[in-house]
């Protein structure tokens, strides 16, 4: 379990307070991570004049091409082991996008995308 009990997650103009002792709130945390990753990919795509789906696939994060992260992961969310696998997939997707961006010749897009997270 993540400590402290409450985690503040800040986005551009919103602050969310999540009680991590409740099972379903971890799903919300996963959705927020997925949303932040999608937003970063969207910024990269906009800067490059490309579609986010194209960037996500090229960067090795195809789960971002689904309308719903939970649907893309297609897991049994009641199973703690599968929830842990979901977190690993999301974090691996984040790492893939970061590595892909760093491999690009123009890293200005990488810095712009990092500023959105």
N, C-alpha and C positions, 0 to 999 in steps of 0.2 A: 504494500500500500504506500502511496505517495504521502509524504509528510511535508508540511503541516496539514492539518485536517482540511483547511480551506486554501484554495489556490486562486489568486486573482489573475485572470487572463485579460490582457488589454488588447483591444483592437483599435482601429482609427478613432472611433468616437464612442466606443461602448466598453463597459467593464462588466465582466461576467464573474459571479462568485459561485463556485461549484463545490458542493458538499461531496467529497470523494468517498464517503462512507456508503453512499447509495450506489447500487450496482449500475443503474442506467446512466448515471452521470459520467461514467468512464466512456460510454458511447458518445456522449456529447463532447467530451474531450477529444476523442478520435475525430469527430466531425469538424471540430475547430482546427485541428492539425491539418486535416484534409483541405479545409477551406483556405487556410493560409498557404498551403502548397499550391493549390489551384490559382490563387491570386498571384503568387510569384510567377507561375508559368504564364499566366495571362499578361503580366507586365513584360516578360521576356518576349512573348509572341508579338505584342503591340510594338515594341521597340524594333523588332526584326521584320515587321510587316507580314507576319505569318499567323496561322491558326493555332490556338492553344493545343488542340488535339494533336497536331503535327509535332509540336515541340515536346509534348508529354510522351508520345510514342518514341520519338527520336532519342529522348533523354532517358528512356528506360523506366518510365512511370505510367504504364498503360491504365492503371486503376483510376487515373484522373480523367479518362475519357468517358467514364460512365456518369450519368446524371446524379447518381447517389454512390457515395463511398461504401456504404453498407451493402448495397446491391453488388457493387464491383467485387467486394471481398467475399461475398456469398458464404458466410460462416454461421455456425450455431452460436449466437451471441449469449446464450445461457451457459455455455461451456467456458470456464475460466482459461483453459489451455488455448482454445480458439481465439478468445479475446486477446490473449498475449501474442498469438501469432499475428493477429490483425495489427497490433501496435508495431511488431517487427516489420511487417509489410509496408506500413505507412512510413516508418523511419528509414527503411531501405529505399523507398521511392524518393524521399527527401534527399538522401545521400546521392542517389543516382542523378537527380536533377542538379544538385550542387556540383558534382564531379563533371557532368556534361557541360555545365556553364563555364567552369574553370578551364575546360579543354578548348573552349571557343577562343578565337584569336582576339576578339574585342570583348574585354571583361567589363566594359561600362554597363552592359545589360545586367551582368551578375550583380554589380553594386546596386543598380536600380531595383532589382528584384529583392535583394537582401533588405533594402530599406522598407519594403512592404511588410516584412515579417515582424 
